[in-house]
Amino acid sequence: MSELHFPWMELAIVLPLLVALPIGWLSNRELARSLAFAACTMSFVFAVGEWVDFASLGKFEAHDHWDVIAYVFHADVFVIDELSAPLLPLGGLIYLVMILATARTKVGRFSFSWTLFSESVLLATLSCRASWVLIGLLIVGVIPPWIEMRKRGCCTRVYVLHMGVYAALLLGGYLWLNVFERPGEIPMVAATLLTAAALLRSGVVPMHCWMTDLFEKTTFGTAILFVTPLTGAYAAMRLVLPIAPSWGLQSMAMLSLITAVYASGMALVQRESRRFFCYLFLSNASLVLIGLELVTPLGLTGALCVWLSVGLSLTGFGITLRSIESRIGRVSLVDYHGLYDQMPMLAGFFLLTGMASIGFPATIGFVGMELLVEGVVDVYPMTGTAVVLAAAFNGIAIMLVYFRIFTGKRHVSPASLRIRPAEKIAVLILSVLILGGGLVPQPGVSSRHHAALELSKQRHRELSAEANEELDFHTDEEVE
């Protein structure tokens, strides 16, 4: 296997973890925020270095330079490939802009130490190839939100119940696959358990109530960081796609399609901004899952493109709502607030990120959404309309919320509510990426298409190998 020229992945993963330990004891919250921002910046730089280094190799996969963990376990645990190469910079950027846009009114309630710990776990998850390590990281990743709920004195019953079932399904599926499955046999039970775990983590209906509970009981920033990297989709790609039979993937696609339409309809009738964002995210994340589960090059390419656009656009959309919350408190969607005169840049960014999430022309989501719709229509001609319907509902919901927050009356405030310099930098970074990816889409689409082709070939090879092993196994039994 090819090797990177520098240990980019290890540095990106370890640095936030090392900084998280001391800042947890700091009483000076501004200093903690500055240290956390510096750590996130360096981690993002290392993640970008990994992506550039990997692209220069021209290979489908590579492992880190001086891979200490590989020497210890005598196996390639952390491996980068064309699927995960852009996901590490995306994950690092999400954490970086979230800390950068954290207002002073939020500093006392936002845990920077646990945020850095979560970033370290996320980057390790996105670069992990060994199934047993990946499952451990997926389970560890659900701990920080639970700790925050406990510190805030909130009831954790709903979250613990769902995440407990999620952990049990992951462990059960892995153990069944490695202990009870016979050689060459299609792992039906293991695939079912792992599929259920991926669907639960992604919030697919009817296993979605934990996500609305999460947005209600944690800080808005923690909830956004927990969901926008689409960890559930990554679990599905690594654990489910290689082993699941076609009928299992088709069932996942139909459940995801139902979730996309249902969540988009729910977004239309929400009366509070956090729940609106939660359902908007659920709808868009389900569209990604639909493409991933089609297992066609066109559908996979569209899903991988939409994955990146959803991560960028909905992170920016969440940051906008979080910035408004830091000024006026939780935003009710029952009344008009008329905030446009007070924060015109945030209003513009609200529209940009919201429209990008539904694939508006000239934004990063446009080409990906077109490819996704075409891929769905090729496989399920009648259900392609449902994807378009979900996107249309989401667009209507975004415009309704925009009018509620920014128009309707003139808001009078004794203090200035305009965007702050740090927030402005975060907004500009995301705006450049959203518009740049829409105006010059070819490099990203080519990379995602090549990754989709390789993933499709890998799945076909593994299923063919399993079929051959099953045939040999039954032949040996007949000979005996």
N, C-alpha and C positions, 0 to 999 in steps of 0.2 A: 504494500500500500504506500502511496505517495506521502511525503512528509512536508509539513510547512517549514518555512525558514526560521521561524521564531515561535516561542511558546505563547501565542496570542490567546488561545482559549483559556489556558490555565491562569494567566494573569488577569484576564477579564472576569473569571469566576472568583478567584481568591481575593482580589483587591477589595471589593465591597465587603466581603466577609471579615477581613482583617480590620477594616475601619469601623464596622458595625459594633465590634466588641467594646472599644473605649468610649464611643460617643453615647452609648447607652447610659453611662454614668455621669455625663455632663449635665450640670444644672443650667448652664448658659445655652438656651435653645438656639439663639442666633449663631453661636459658634458651631453647634451641632449641625445646623443647616448648612453652613459654609463647608464643613468637612464632608458632609454627605454629598453636596454638590460636586466637590472636587473629586471624590471617589467615583461618582457616577460619570463624570466627564472622562476620567482616565479609563474607566471600564469601557465606555463607549468608543474611545479612541482605539483601544486594543481590539474590540469587536470589529470595527471598521478595518483595522490592519489585517485581521484574520480573513475578512471577506476579500480584500484586495490581494493578499498573498495567495489565497485559494484560487482566485480567478486567474492569477498568473500561471498556475500550474497546468490549467487546461484539463484537469481530471474530474471524474465524478465524485470522488471522495478522497480524503486525506486525514491523517492524524497529526497531533501537535508535535512540535519539535521538543526534544527532551521530555517525552511523555512519561512522567514519573509513575502515574497510576497504571499505565500499561506494563511497566517493568514490575510493579508490585503484584498485579493480578495475572500477568502473563497473557493478557488479552487486550484488545483495543476497546476500551470502555468509552472514551470520548473521541468521537469521529465526526468530522465535518463533511457534509456532502452538499449537492446543489439544492436540496430541499431546505436544509437548515442554515446554509451560508448567509443568506440575507436576514434570517430570523433573529440571529444574535445581535446584529446592529439595530434591528427594529426594537427588540426587547430593551437593549441599553438606552436607546433614544426615548422610549416611553417613560422609563424611570427618570432619565435626565430632565426632560421637559416638565415632568410632574413636580419634581423638587424645585426646579427653577421657577415655576409658576405658583409655588406655595406662598400665600400672602402671610403677613405677620400675624393676622388674626387667627390663622390656622396653625401656626408654628407650635403652640403649646399643646395642641390635641393630636398632631400628626407625629407618629413615632418614626424618626429617621433611622434608628438602629434596626428595627424590624423591617423597614423598607429596604435597607441595604441587604439584610439577610435574605429577604424574598427575591431580590434581584440576583443574588449569587445562586440561589436554588433554581431560579428560572433559567439563567444562562447555562447552568450545568444540565438542566433537563433538556434544553434545546440542542445541546451538543452530545447527548448521551446515546450510545448505540446498544449497550448491554441491557437486555430486558429487565433483569433483576435489579440493576442499579436505577434504571428509569422508573420502575414501579416504586422503589423507595423514595426517589426524589418527588414523584407525583404526590405521594402521601405526605411527605414532609412539607410540601408547598401549601397545604391547606391549614397548617398550624397557626401562622401569624394572624390571619383574620379572627380566628377563635380567641387568641390571646387578647386582641384588641377589644372584642366584644365583652370578655370577662372584665377587663380593666374599666370599661365604660358602664359596667353594672347591668348589661342587657342579658336577656334570656337567650341562651345558646342552644336550646333544645332542637329547633328545626335544623340549624346548621350542623350540629353534631350528628343528628340522626342521618341526614343525607350524606355527609362526608364519611361517616362510619360505614354505611352501606357501600359507598364508593371504594373505600379502602378494602373492604371485605371482597368485593367483586374483583378488584385488581389482583389481590393475593390469591383468591380462589381460582381465577382464570390461569394465572401463572403456574400455580402448583398442579392444577389439573393437566395443563399442557405438558409439563415436564415429568409428572409422576404416573398418571393414569392412561395417557394416550398411547396407543400402540404404534409401532413404527409404520410410517406410510399412511396412516389413517387420517382422514380429514378431521381436524379437532373441533367437532361441533360444539361440545359443552364449553370448552375453553374459549372458543370464539364468541359464543353467546354471552359468557360472563364478562369478557373484556369489552365486547360491544356495549353491553349495558353500562359498564363503568364509564366509557367514553361519552355515551349519551347523557348520563347523569351529570358528569363534569361540565358538559356543554350546555346544560339547562334545557334539554329537549323536553317538550310536553309529553307526559304529565309530570316530569321530574324537574320542574323549574321553580317551585315555590321557594326553595332555599336561596335563589339568587335575588328575588325581591326582598327577602328577609335580610340578606347581606347588605344591600344598599340602604336599608332602613336603619341598621344597627351599627355599622362601621362608619368611619369617616369616608367622605365621597372619594378622596384620593386613594385610599386603600382598596375600596371596591373597584375603582377603575383599573388599578394596577393588577388586581387579581383576575379580571376577566378579559381585558383587551388583548393580551398576548395570545389568546385562543389556545391555551394549553390542552383543552379537551380535544381539539382538532389534531394537535400534534400527537397526543396519545393514540388517537384513531389511526393516524398514518403509520406510526411505528409498531403498534401492538395488534391492530385489527386488520389493516389492509393486507399484510402478507399472508395471513392464515384464514381469513373469513371466506366462506363460500359465496358465490354470486348472489344467492337468494338472501343471505344475511345482509350484504351491502345494499341490496335493493330495498330491504325492509328499513334499514337506517335512512336511506334517501327519502322514503315516503314519510317517515316520522319527522325528519328534518323539514320536509316541505310543508307538512301540517303545522309545524312550529313556526316556520317563517310567516305563513299567512295569519295564523292565530295571533302571534306577537305583534305583527304590524297592525292588526285590527285593534288590539288592546292599547297600542301606543296612541291611537286616535282618541281614546276616551279617558286618558289619565288626567288626574287633577293635581298632580304633584310632579315636579321636574325630575326627581330621582327615579321614580317608578317609570316615568316616560322614557328616560335614558335606558333603563334596564330592559324594557320591552323592545326599544329600538335596537339595542345591541343584540338581544336574543334573535330577532328577525334576521339581522345581517349575518350573525355567526352561523345560523342555520343554513343560509344560502351557501356559505363556504362548505359546510358539511355535505350539502347536496352534490356539489361538484366533485368533492373528494371521493364520494361513494359511487360515482358513475363509473370510475375506473376506465375511462376513455381518454386518450391524449387531449382532445379538445376540452372536455369537461374538467379534467385535472388542471389543464393550463389556466382556464378561467377561474377555477377555485383558488389556485395558488396566487394568481394576480389579485383576486378579491381579498384574499387573506391579508396581503400587504396593505391594500387600500383601506380595509376595515380597521386594521391596527393603527394606521396613521390618522385617518379621518375621525374615527370615534374617540380616539385619545384626545385629539384637538377639540372635538365637540364636548367631551366631558370636562376638559379643562375650562372651556368657556362657561359652562353651567356652574362649575366649582368656583370660578372667579366671581360670578354674579352672587352666588351664595355667600361668599366671604364679605360682600358689601351689604346685602339686604336680608341675609338669613335664607332659610329654605324657601324655594320659589313655588308659590301656589299658581296653578294654571287656571284657576277659576276666574280671577280678576285680571284686568289689563294693568300693566305696570308702567308703560311708557318710558323705557330707559334709553331709547335711542340717542336722545340729545346728550345724555350723561356719559354714554360709552359707545360711540359710533364704531370704533375699531372692533370691539368685541361683537357688536351686532353683525358687522361684515364677516368676521371670522366664524360666527355662528352659522351664517348662510353658506359660507364656503365649505366648511367641514361637513355640515349636514347634507348639502347637495353632493359632495364627493362620496359620501357613504352610500348613496343610491345610484352612483354611476353617471353623474351629470357630465355632459360633454366638456372637454378640456380639463378634466380633473383625473386623478390617478385611477379612479374606479371605473372610468368609462369603458375602456377596452376590455378589462377583466369581466365586467358585467355583461358586455355583449358576447364574449366568448362563453361565459357560463350559460346564458340563455340559449345560445345556439347548441351547446353541448347537451343541455337538458332536452331540447326539442328533438335532437337526433335520436336520443334513447327513449324518451317518453313524450311523444308529440303532444298529447293532450294536457300534460302537466306543465309544459313550458309557460302556458298562460298564467298558472298560479305563481310562478316566479315573478313575472311581470306585474301581476296584481299585488304581490307583497311589496315590491319596490315602489309601486304607485301609492299604496297606502302609507308607506314610510315617508314619501315625499310630501304628501298632504299633511301628515302629522307634524313634520318639521316646520312647514309653513304656518300651521295653526299655532304652534308653540312660539314661533318667531313673532307673530302678531300679538300674542298674549304678553310676551315679555317686553318687547321693544316699542310697541305702538299702543294706540287707544286713548292715551291721555298724556299730559305733560307731568313728568316726575320732578318734584322740587326737593332738593336735599341741601342741608347746610354745608356738608363736606363734599369734596370732589370725588366722583365715582369713576373717573377716567382710568384707563388702563395704565398700569405701572411699568417702569422700564423693564424689569425682569419678565413680566408677563408679555410685554411687547416682543422681547427677544424670542420667547417660546413660540408665540404666534407667528412671527416671521419665519422661523425655522420650519415649522410645519407647513406654512403656506407655500414656501418655496418648493418643498418636496411634493406637496399635493399637486400644485400647478405644473411643476417640472415633469413629474411622472405622467401627467395628462398630455402635455404638449410634446414630450419626447418619449413615447411609450416603448419604442422598439427594443432598447437594451433589456428592459425589465421583462417584456413579453418573451423575448428570445430565450432568456435565462430560465424563465418558468416553463416554457415549452420543452426545452431540453430536459429539465428535471422531470416533467410529466412523462416524457417518453421513456426515460430510464426507470422511473418507478413502475410504469406499466410493464416494461420488460422484466423487471425483477419479480413482480407478482406472477407473471405467466411462467417464468422459470421455476419459481418455488412451487407453484401448483402442479406443474408438470413433473417436478421431482417427487412430490408427494404421491402423485398418481402412479409413477413408476415404482416407487418403494412399496406402495400398497399391492401392486400387481406381483412384484417379486415376493412379497410376504405371503400372499395367498398361494403362489406357485410352490414355495418352499413347504407350506403346510400340506399341499396335495401330494408332494413327493414323499413327505414323511408318512 
